[in-house]
Amino acid sequence: MISAHLIAETNIDPIFLSSHAAKTCYTAEVPRMGETIDVEHRLFRTGHHTTLEHNYFTFNLEGLSISSVVFGLHLNAPFYNTDQRSGRFSKMYHSPDLAGIRSHLAALYPQEDITAAITFIAQGIDLYHKHILSLTQLAQEAIRQERPLASDKYIMQNAPKFAQEQLRMFLSQVMPTALDYTIDTSALCALWRAAWSPELRQVTDMMRDAVLEHHPELAYMFEASARQNRDWAPTMRFDAPRIQDQPTCRLLSYETAESTAPEAKDSVDILPFSPFAMADNIAYLQTQVEISCATMGQDQRHRTIKRSAPMMTGAFYLPPLLKKAGLAETAQAYMTTYTQLAQRLSPALMTTIAPYGVMVQYTKRADINALKHEQGKRLCLCAQEEIYEISRQLRAQVEKAGLPLAEMLAPPCYQTHKCAEGPRFCGRHLLPQKPTDSYFERRLV
């Protein structure tokens, strides 16, 4: 069951804060907090919404589907902050509540064949449990092969994690998750009005209700007549379901600038704040990626990067350990079943129950400062295998194009030969063992 609890908010009443912000613009003296204006008619309805953005609400959202995060809360709007429960600490791997999921889907999609959807979800769960032990053993072997400095403790702690990350391709994103989600007043209003799926409308209704319980004077922002009620789902090209054993990243276009930005000295990213780096705010790289839904969720963490709407391509991602375990035919059959379901179920429901392994394609446009930040995180071996792989491919293409960015697109250890992760050190060699070695190899885990 979904819940939305308001757990924190700006410590000034929204009407007071918006009034203070507006009066600051139009008075010679600092206004007194508590003096109000007609916020609804002078600010909200006239479009002066920056005054509404000083007030923030933080929600703990529990029980909504992962798909309503990836294809909902995190899909498009950059005006939020979020911290989401890792799948390793959810119940989806060990004791998923199929009866609860059935009830949830039946309430959201009363006209649909929910039994067919549940049967498919259960099939993925069975595949996960059938293979998790053997995948964990393969992960242990892969860590020893790729990370020779890794301790036994590191191997025992991380092998189950890596096995989960790759085997979850068979799990449906209908599984529930939880997150803390912070949003300002104006953005909450816009998200509520734009909500494009049954579950996203349910979640944003709960968020609205939690706010109005404390601030009923804001009800005018949530007029039913202003809400759009069209469902959106990704375009689905399912004419030829297939498996794909690597994601792809293709460099489409670029524009570089002469930056005088200082080198990063610590874990704080100062580039978006430094005037020396402003030339790189308008220089860009544009790429096209085809990745799993699992990695799309990882990719969305970089909110300063623009993305086009995702399209489901008909491919299913087969990570290295699944390929090594001989699960290609199993994955092909599983993806074929999913595409056959698409002939009977609505695109909205198909999106809700999509497995992590379904691949999506979209275009990304990143300014150079955002790109440096992204690649510094994603070329680290602590990043998940698939998102590392598309970053590795991008770096190789940047290098081939002769762009002066290749040396900047690297994890901290590439330059310093020291791990910035402390106890999370991956166990790799921090220097090439011989001149022909590459620092950016294709990984198993």
Buried (B, 14 or more C-beta within 10 A) or exposed (E): EBBBEBEEBBEBBBBBBBBBBBBEEEEEEEBEEEEBBEBBEBBBEEEBBBBBBBBBBBBBBBBBBBBBBBBBBBBBEEBBEBEBBEBEEBEBBEEBBBEEBBEBBBEBBEEBEBEBBBEBBBBBBEBBEBBBEBBBEBBBBBBBEBBEEBEEEBBEEBBBBBBBBBBBBBBBBBBBBBBBBBBBBBBBBBBBBBBBBBBBBBBBBBBBEBBBEEBEEBEEBBEEEEBEEEBBBBEBBBEEBBBBEBBBBBBEEBEBBEBEBEEBEEEEBBBBEBEEBBBBBEBBBBBBBBBBBBBBBBBBBBBBBBBEEBBBBBBBBBBBBBBBBEBBEBBBBBBBBBBBBBEEBBBBBBBBBBBBBBBBBBBBBBBBBBBBBBBBBBBBBBBBBBBBBBBBBBBBBBBEEEBEBBEBBBBBBBEEEEBBBEEEBBBBEBEEEEEEEEBBEEBBB
